[in-house]
Amino acid sequence: MEPTPGQWSPVPKMGEKIVDNEKQLISVELWFPDSSKNCKGFNPIVYPDLKLKYKIQTEPINEGASILVTVKMDEPLPSQWDGKIGFNLELFPGYFFGKYYLADGKPGAFPRDPILKDSSVDSPLVKCTEFVLEPGTANRIAIKSLTKDIELYDGRITHNNGWFILRTIIDSSNPEEAVKWVITPHIDPSDSENMYKPVIKVSQVGYHPAQKKQVIIETAKDHELNGKLQLQRIEKESVIIIEDNINPEYWGRFLRYNYYTWDFTNIRNEGLYRFVYFDKDKNISSNIFLIDNEIFSEYIWQPTVEYFLPIQMCHMRVNENYRVWHGRCHMDDAVMAPVNHNHFDGYVQSESTLTRFESGSRVPGLNKGGWHDAGDFDLRIESQSETVYKLSLAYELFRPQIDVTTIDQKSQTVEIHIPDGKNDILQQIEHGLLSIVGAYESMGRLYRGIICRDLRQYVLLGDPVNMTDNIPGEDDRWVFTENNYRHELGTAQALAAAYRVMKNFNPVLADKCLKISAELFERDTSGITTEKLNTAAELYLSTQNENYKKILFENREKLVENIFAHTLVIGRITYKFGDDFKIEVENAVKKLYNNVTKLQRETPFGVPYKPYIWGAGWGIQAFGVSQLFLHLYFPDAFESDYLLNSLNFILGVHPGKNNASFVSGIGVNSLTTAYGFNRADWSYIPGGIGSGTALIRPDLPELKIWPYLWQQTEYVLGGGTVDYILLSLGADKILNNK
């Protein structure tokens, strides 16, 4: 409905895709509006008063050399919509920057930066009957319209995250052939230059001498690995061949590729290494990697604590030497959200505020603490509490010593690279608690979230200090409330754990945490749920209160039957309930280990990989952390190999030709163009963790270099951040017997 639609523009509802093999037709029915999104649901969209139904059909023509695309309308457009609706094909900009096209034979180039051609943002850059992408190359694609003209738009004129768009206006006078395109790609099966090259996969960081190590080679499905593989050691002035004529074992087919593996666990000498595959006349090298005893000790998790968490801190000014990452933001937080309101980012306020505060009234105590959620700047209770919880577990289990940052809560200022004599992890836990506890004391309950009120604020790129004026008024953010036992008990669980690490650091705040945790636990009426038992476990560990122990003991069968849901607590309470319970749990852990190994053997990477929308990195991290806790407390029943695979996956051993580490700044190659609040600068935040390689259905793994693909490179709080810290600290402890 627009030449350059954005994130909240009306999108069609897609029906069933029909494949007719006999006629070689593929068709799908679509329609406007989508009733599930029209002014309701998560991310509601406002549709115009128009009902539209149509079909898109493709079929091979010219003996299979071309594809005919036809748009068939059920009925003509209403007259007021004539000339306003078109068929769009979006082109990924990062691939076409600086490359040429031909528009009816006239050359042009795709600009790296958007340029407004004239005074109208709706004017196309060119119009033509035939548009040819990358003429004169093996990647040439010709698109010819048999109906109205093809128009080229630069979607970045109106949306920073826009793409290049080819558009043809619907011919309403001929509904059966409203749009007809012929797409002709250049195909040359003999062109070896454009065939998929083997990809050698090793960690972008490296390995500990004692850990299981495996190189993985990914090839096209019709490519047999018959070349020569070498393992080389890199010395000062020479390269030493450690293993020659390696014959990797065929693992099998996964996604659209063949995979081969070779185990090099026996290589234990510290140093720099690389693999080289000699394929005919061409050499394909892996990244250089390190084998070192301190591989998980130094400059691995530290940037996440030194950079990412401080830079994400809300209600603070964050300085790094001459640089100001962002100003002292959102000091005018916050105003109670309107009742019966469905916010465009998924927040819903019910018919009541659930507090003594009416809609539009100021809620005190909310202008301190908390971390921004990726590039959106909102504070979600679940991400705040999970960050607090897992940082507390990391400190309690591993006692990491790090003091490289000054965090001054009185002046609300952060100074990166300037120690202040206090442990940075404890200070980060304190910062998250200030937001959670401050809101609870003010409202008598948790917030659902704190977020800006309109879209112009929401799409802000750059310094969040510019979102509001820091003075109470019309631009202040809204605070939402909810009844949600999972969020409430999850927060209670976090507060109970935080009490133990805070009691010597900030005893007043620690006591408040324990009090609120107990209140949330007693207030809950959801029954004996997974969340209830996990919270009871943390409260028992913090208080030794027999009531919590009784709840756990009386429900020990539930703990054992659903043990994977309780992995973060089960090991720490097992030895407090006697030998019989210990035996039950250990047997359950052994059974779970067998199931986990079967699941992880489904891929050559030793991890489950089934992404839906986002890349799978965060889920794989969480999966690894669950295994970490089981290994730490049941080492004889649960080995460490598979949890280390999770870390390898994050650090570059994952599907696709882009082997980047998902942790910005960590490894030889990493996500240095990522979806943080500074994404418009094509930049990154050190130590931020993206979700990583997404899966384009049905089988194409994709990790593009592009700052606006939140599905692949968005940073998040909670487990997406702290699970990586836990895995790194855990690997260091296990492999160095600390």
Steps between C-alpha positions, in 0.01 A plus 500: 500500500811724513805523274728461804311331784639500854476278804149610594362521149207274404618158389287229336389178660641205311294188440605153398773457240388261224754310290369343180779275376312393187449856374819627671309776674554642848230729632400660828192698599535820701263763634462828688434559782661246731234476770752369755709819471242766416517732805560206736746238609875537546629787284150608382472648149242753385349389167308733268135441416570264211431132443729348242555140391747382240727217390867491402596228256836392359575267211803416287509628140755513219585133557571566865735793443256756644231532765165659422350675802131592480285689750131410465242719676165360610333821382599848380627752754261767627552813292647700789783243527582489131869578443582478870564127546794316351693174498836541677820299482756604763874473433751465785698827488824369650552278198442769235690805632713641218377247246344592167162444341343567161154657475383454141868502408587817693768434766475597863664407830357411840612771746659407831314785671141598419462809283169683454456544128253790521264662748272194519597195704249299293677559170679196352868520412428354155213357295540236233354196330803279560737521797830310496693442822881475475526491120812339360554274801418141587246637748290674233121493549261659251147597607256602227146631558229395255254742661581841651849642553753378755596775745816502715478646852754540777309405815769660718366843406205448735632222729862460611456123479340509155610298196511569129156431348381411152128582467232472236162666548199268483315513166150515641342484154617141456463320839602159358836643394539792739879454492710281272876476539755281325805434718804360321805415709836428340569128541827335404556159666859496375587822685703365791568852630145526626472153648483472879852467634585272793489684834735396783349550842704547817453733795585862427662511845659160535513208738629385835760222466284262704168550325353288223588663169348437159534670164188502282499548123182608326459436127228525237276193488653387170860567604711208617787585728789345312769761548783514751451635854792619711532617859773763527671660797592867452849585623693826497656456157357174375201271473534147635276226365365314804267264310506443125270317260218503754198301390196648680213266576172556317242605761205520267248747361363789705295788360619550139857384563725198544715498811834342577674490838842422643589475867818674613456467877850350522654831390580652840810716453429869549540723197341635183346262246294488182354244262559523125299308240661458160216472247644457151707816443347705783579514868223560752614594850324509832548796726813482713410375846673468834550199724571634847432416865362848561271506196187537718668714764614813321309738270211266442209593733664814637392738216136413571548628855740782414311640200162352416327503838621852594408638158149353531446663842193724509480820711878545473751700299755255359848632418798325345798735504411768238190316386151534645310180418178664613381779726316484832172381355135458604530699820131589459386135539213419515125556453234232550385362164141547376255224593361274226803582288676268252847642444670456163788304658288236666424660837136481606349701785179344631186684611679578827846629587506241783649770726398813688627705205251610235581514131705808419624549856870502584646191666804591711807283551537389138781730384785281622649164413424257218650421161372595156369207300706488178420798276147552629598664831209346691535327838323163505463337840598155374825621343586709806437214743675234293809720467504550876442130565768357276756764595433401862554132417818583308641688796389242756642204306821641356584818695641677190719793594458798272526870580559708189204739518384783725126489567381795708130468591494840673605697192354232269821485301706212358868525411626208290866401555516673840495259798319611815602226744171312466420178315330592172268199500370588846447857385305380197279281720439801723404712197237252385361472854461877532247490216309193620494593868433869436190419293371246752537738792320771306214296352475203734558270202736441210480691176438315173723744323599863451490621139459810285149600400518565125664355189718803430668445836514125453691504171765734642851407388789638700526648846194410715538830686313648203190286552358725771598843634579367853237738639160364612256577222323380189784291356564280805504124472210284616514227763281195442380249761362148471393186685751240385607231743794390284652847499424553868646169616794533260578834659451356850749227411751761384455716809551203733828410328611864488456524877787258556753695292375843607486450878865597548507753215178694560326345803206744499419419138555129567244498781247669273561233235429219744188668635355564153588148385314346794199726441479410131528132589222515760278713276516249214189287452604308188559174685812284503652603169854472368552866588364445852743217572801687357415802714452283810846355437669841486309621806601189691866543403483861623303448822519128597131544581342157558175605328678532167680170559167332573350625171797366307505166680127444460534566126823311440329278241423807289859616531632165380242445225565842342864532593610702196270784613680507836863463389611832650384402851487119522871446560516757776214348700547127432751440777272658758227236468670170582651212304173363361416828329860529378478157334167590334644822363822340376304231316284769340812695399652190337179443305493866396861481385414214265212703355716810464776314317248357254360848436840656447617229264234618256743765372874492424545787747398296803217738588131513409447751220138574408456879486155642439521879460818604677830322461540211743801633694317613812309172531817299450671706772213431740516131410872503576453674835249235610760235418768700681306492825430128465868429434619713792280317751481156335835466318487119492156498339529798264812557291622842388557444125161612382484816711834602347346444157252774588785740561674395178177565308480856635867556420473409131434129452156529340335446159551722195791672334519780760697352791491814715490478877162619626678698776602841369874557521579146614694280259687549176170575322190614689176699471641849459191623316223429746153604615579722797382855562797616291401284202453799269878548524559145371673440828482273802524487879789284625385192685144519366359163390277463195266209436708414194438284196133490406339234285323610184244229431543230420876452535709813436708622798556874473716746693518821297720801567221751553418703814120485475427126498381463860427134422876437478709763676279661766642533849280409795510498878433199721617156400610620158776691679574331831482139376814575300676623814394185688618270220840672476557494876380141517732386221795664675414330830446155348804496271742655749363308802445822688 
